[in-house]
Amino acid sequence: MAEAHPVGFQWVMEAKRKGAKVFHVDPRFTRTSAVADAYLPIRAGTDIALLGGVVRYILDNDLDFREYVLSYTNAATIVSAEFSDTEDGDGFFSGFDPETGTYVQDSWQYEGHEGSSGSGHTAQERDSAAGLTHESHGAPVGGQTRRDETLQHPRCVYQILKRHFARYTPEMVERVCGISQAQFLELARAWTANSGRDRTGMLIYSVGWTQHSVGVQYIRTGAIIQLLLGNMGRPGGGVMALRGHASIQGSTDIPTLFNLLPGYLPMPHHAEHPSFDEWVDSIRHPGQKGFWGNARSFAASLLKAYWGDAATPENDFCYGYLPRLTGDHGTYQQVLNMIDGKIKGYFLLGQNPAVGSAHGRAQRLGMANLDWLVVRDLFMIESATFWQNGPEVATGEIVPEECRTEVFFLPAASHVEKEGTFTQTQRLLQWREKAVEPPGDARSELWFFYHLGRKLRERLADSPLPRDRALLDLTWDYPTHGPHAEPSAEAVLREINGYDVTTGRPLSGFAEARADGSTAIGCWIYSGVYADGVNQAARRRSRHEQDWVAAEWGWAWPANRRILYNRASADPDGNPWSERKRYVWWDADKAEWTGYDVPDFEKTKPPSYRPPPGASGTEGIAGDDPFVMQGDGKGWLYAPSGVLDGPLPTHYEPVESPVRNPLYGQQANPTRKMYAHPVNSVNPSPPQEHGQVFPYVFTVSRLTEHHTAGGMSRTVSPLAELQPEMFVEVSPALADEVGLTHLGWAHLVSGRAVIEAKVLVTDRLTPLRVDGRIIHQVWLPYHFGFEGLVTGDSANDLFGISLDPNVLIQESKVGTCDVRPGRRPTGPALLDLVADYQRRAGITPGQHAPAVTTDNEGKEHGAS
């Protein structure tokens, strides 16, 4: 956090000065490690083993916050007798289908709910990253669930948790992660001490945690710990994701993701959701409890915002105009489709895949096979010049004179040259004014898309074709200003907020959304940001002029609520857990919830409320169920639905690893998304042969001086001077083993590419003893490419394409490689070197090792 988010890190240092203990877990000693109370070097890709050890420590020593756990989590809920765990299936849960590499989740359900998993199309769910949509709107839990409040039933979640994590001992943590037992126990004691009525602790993870083939399960394990310790929904607790830059949170709220619509409404699937009713019912699950029961109002209001007068109840609010998912439309499938000639043109904004995405060679070859490519950026980034300056020009794979792609480069305005909002990592919207005019022809994204849409609509104005109505019926009436007709960003924010269709009055919050077409809302979770016709995101009242929650600094979704599920900050009776942690509570005199924050609960629902039989929607949530977006109102220690690779986190090795999985016969995540394509390959890992060809682990992360793939920072001379060239950090022991010289050159080889870097021999990387042998890790920054004031090979070229099955995010924080002294070869000789490594490693591009590697062949790989 100090390295990548130094401004936010000031608050960690404030907490440390007040007595908080700071632990840093990272493969490399960084600026954060230097000021932490303890640094734990970890083998990249083994975080579940570490966190699982903490879960076991909590359960074995009865350190959970029992009153919180009993009341607010599903610990007491009883699971189906059909469920079998990875402990019984050698790394597989029940329900695994080896033909599709997916799970049917019926046996994971709560007892009596076996038929409600909704997982009949798990391969399709993986292709459409359906894990993310489940995470967003909750998987179905209809009716009542059986519970054992004593937590003694062998199939209650609490007992399943104890059995599942029993093997994650301190000894196993040391064996898998390379973290000593003493270091682990120091962490476990400190973390668990921050629990109970009077204490909370926070888990902060870098967004790189998601970039693993089990990334979702990393975060799930952290959430399990925080639920067991009573750290969710309470001040000083929670799980905070450090996003990649200032508005990545906004880019998922109002998404740049192929499978979501604004406010985490899932994109409809062509086969599953042929009608508006079927689409809405897949979100709200008729009969289910929780706030997603209002999904029809959110969906109708969104379509009304899109198509205005044309959207009526009679035509299902133009639902027929919405695009449909037909499969995997993610960025990695797209680039392989480009190589295969299935995509003709591409718009590229806010991304630099030529050096910023995994498998850079595939990215560049894909873009070289388009008819046209539109790049909008501040500078001539690598994704605009790959056809003339990319590494494949030197190898002869791209011939500039013959490259078919016509590149249109359109200069973009920077964040200080346009107005609008950022949505920060803590869901906080902050308005920014335009500080200076953009130079020359540089324009904002808002200007580009508004005028592109305007021109397309003008050209199609006389079209009689039904296919063009979706574009022509759009509400495209944003006011413009200035010499370049810049659209009003405030007008867009007003539309996002939502308004009464009849009067135009801005809505005060999402509770005003209606399903009859009388409200239009561009993003329901943002409703209230323009309440009373005032730009709430532009508020900047000093923290010295308000209380410590600072509700008048910017605006947080939803409803300006600063902590989600904050009903959990009070005990089941509605009283603060302690005066020290007083946050939201039930005021019996006023018969309402009150506090420092906006209560995340129905304002007048008392703690004593119990839903009548058959109640659904918000009526089905009891007065002591704080997790109001979940179908049972509970925090899920165990996920019966919605996580495609298992109801509980399980340690699997990274897709590329020099180590055999010490816990199970199953080596890597058996449900990971793999692409059998001639351009793609995976380095061998145990139990495959030839793993010794790539004996070293490499991992990547960022430097303070550069930003993401470097397109902005490598063009700024002071930053370029501070970090002037690509380098690789290695330990003194590895330098001796390989023959590397400090400040000399090395080249790194994977089954996809060879890159070179200057050598930095440093103690910041610790050789780790893992499963009885020494594992060396090397570290690389991922900021370099072939354009800018300073240049260098791209670390992302080394990675292949393997994805987490829930959200289709690539494993780009860990891989295997060989390290050799000296500079890499150039031209065709570089391809020859890669081919030689592929031959020695037994790699056939386009063919993957079997996903199933368990030694337990007789149990059908855990299939039920």
Secondary structure, 3 states (H helix, E strand, C coil): CCCCCHHHHHHHHHHHHCCCCCEEEECECCHHHHHCCEEEECCCCCHHHHHHHHHHHHHHCCCCCHHHHHHHECCCEEECCCCCCHHHHCCCCCCEECCCCEECCHHHCECCCHHHCCCCCHHHHHHCCHHHHHHHHCCCCECCCCECCCCCCCCEHHHHHHHHCCCCCHHHHHHHHCCCHHHHHHHHHHHHHCCCCCCCCCEEEEHHHHCCCCHHHHHHHHHHHHHHCCCCCCCCCCEEEECCCCCHHHHHHCCCCCCEEHHHEECCECCCCCCHHHHHHHHHCCCEECHHHHHHHHHHHHHHHHHHHHCCHHHHHHHHHCCCECCCCCHHHHHHHHHCCCCCEEEEECCCHHHHCCCHHHHHHHHCCCCEEEEEECCCCHHHHHHHHCHHHHHCCCCCCCCCCEEEEEEECCHHHCCEEEECCCCEEEEECCCCCCCCCCECHHHHHHHHHHHHHHHCCCCCCHHHHHHHCCCCCCCEECCCCEECHHHHHHHHHCEECCCCCECCCHHHCCCCCCEECCCHHHCCCCHHHCCHHHCECCHHHCCCCCCCECEECCCCCCCCCHHHHECCCCCECCCCCCCEEEECCCCEEEECCCCCCCCCCCCCCCCCCCCCEHHHCCCCCCCCCCCCCCECCCCCCCCCCCCCCCCCECCCCCCCCCCCCCCECCCCEECCCCCCCCCCCCCCCCHHHCCEEEEEECCCCCCCCCCCHHHCHHHHHHCCCCEEEECHHHHHHHCCCCCCEEEEECCCCEEEEEEEECCCECCEEECCEEECEEEEECCCCCCCCCCCCCHHHHCCCEECCCCCCECCCCEEEEEEECCCCCCHHHHHHHHHHHHHHCCCCCCCCCCCCCCCHHHHHHCC
